[in-house]
Amino acid sequence: MFIRHSQFARALLGVVFVAGGLAGGCVSEEVGGTRPIEQTTLTVVRAADRAQLSWPSKKGQKYTILYSDDRRPDVPWKPLLAAQNLVGTGGTITVEDQILEGRTRYYRLHRGIFPPTRSR
């Protein structure tokens, strides 16, 4: 699955759509760039009103989970407060999110400092 999105172009790693069961996503090319990035898989397991998100991390790399409750392009992605600028350990990072039962939530894994700094 490849993601095309102009915002966060150099750091976006994946999008996961959670409807009610298991979901996962993977991006293995730099979006909007010319060089490939390492493949990273964001795994989501949902049970009732909780979603557990996990991914393999690179030691020292910063990660932020972004979420949205709507896929429309005019709806902004927001950082998940419990998962903002987490520092990779070289192992798997796991975080939880609470979701109203019966609702859908969408996730992205952002690599790098969030919010991203603008190039000059």
Secondary structure, DSSP 8 states (H G I E B T S, - for coil): -----STTTTTEEEEEEESSSEEEEEE-S-TTSSS----EEEEEEEETTEEEEEEE--TT-EEEEEEES---TTS--EE-GGGSSEE--SSEEEEEEE--TT--EEEEEEESSSS-----
